[in-house]
């Protein structure tokens, strides 16, 4: 099962961590894993290139642990308020998309939110 934990503070999404293989099918044929991987890279590239905002990420292919932190989503870190909302909104959209996937793939995917006070 792939577990995705989203990080949020004061109602603002600013990152997530993914752990584990979905186990839907064999490696190379796992559509759940492929979807999560593709969306994760979309988020990283959109923040880094599309919004020109810093994003810290680590990807461990051996353990399948992925951690993405976009501090630019947080008030007081990013001076451009529109960029701040765009980055946070992108991460929040990923959260909603994964929740939609849960309806069909609940045996292979788990999604949580951790409200942290920074």
N, C-alpha and C positions, 0 to 999 in steps of 0.2 A: 504494500500500500504506500502511496505517496501522501505525505502529510505536508500541508502548507500552512505556516503560521504567519499571519500578517501583523505588522507592528503599526500601532496607532497611538497618538498622543493628542489629547484635547480634541478628539474627533477627526484628526488629520492622519491619513495613511501615509507612511513614509518608508516602508520597506517590507520585506518578507523573507522567510526561510523555508526551503523545501528539503525534505528528507525522504529517502527510500525510493525503491522501484515500485511502480504501479502494480506490476504482476498481471496485467490484463492478458498479455500474450508474450511469446518469446521475444528476446532482444531483437530489434530491427523490425518487428511486426506489432509492437505495442502502441496502439493508437492513443491511449491515454497518456503514456509517457511522451509520445511525439507531440501531442497537443500542448502539454505542460511545458516541454522544452521550447517549442516554437514561441509560445506566448511569453515565456521568460526572456528569451533573447529579444523579442519585439519590445518589451518593456525597457530592457537595458539600453538598446540602441535608440529608442525614441527619446529617452531621457538624456542620454549622453550626446547624441548627434542631433536629433530633431529639436530638442529644447536647449541644447548647449548648457546642460546642467551637470554638475558632478554627481556621479553615482559610484559608490564603493560596492564591489561585488567579488565573490569568490565562488568558484565552481570546482568541486572535487568529483571528477568523473568516476573515481574508484568507489567512493562511498555514496555517490549521487547527492551529496549535500551541496546546496546552493544557498547563498546568503546575498541579499541585495538591500542596500541602504541608500536612500536618496534624501540626504539632509536638506536639499533645496526645497523639499516639500514643506518644510517646517517654517512657521513664522519667525522672523528675526534672523534666519540664516540666508534666505534668498531675498535680495532687495526688490526684485521685480515680482510684484504680487500676482500678476497674471501667470508668470512662469511657475510660481509656487503652487497655484491652484491647478495648473495643467499637470504638473508632475504628480501631485497628490491624487488628482482625478484619474490619471492613467493607472496608478496602482489600485485605486478603488475599483475601477472598471475591471481590472484583472480579478479582484476579489469576487465581484458579481458574476463574472464569466465562469469562474471555477465553481461557484455555488450553483449555477445553472447545470454544469456538468455533473454535479452530485446527484441530481435526480436520476440519471441513468447509470452512473458509475460509482455509486456509493460504496461498493465493495473494494474499490481500488484507489479511492481518493478521500482525504479528510482535510477539512478547511477550518481553521480557527483564527480568532483575533485576540491579540494580547494588547491591552491598553496599558501603555507604559507612561510614567510621569518623568519627563526629562528635566 
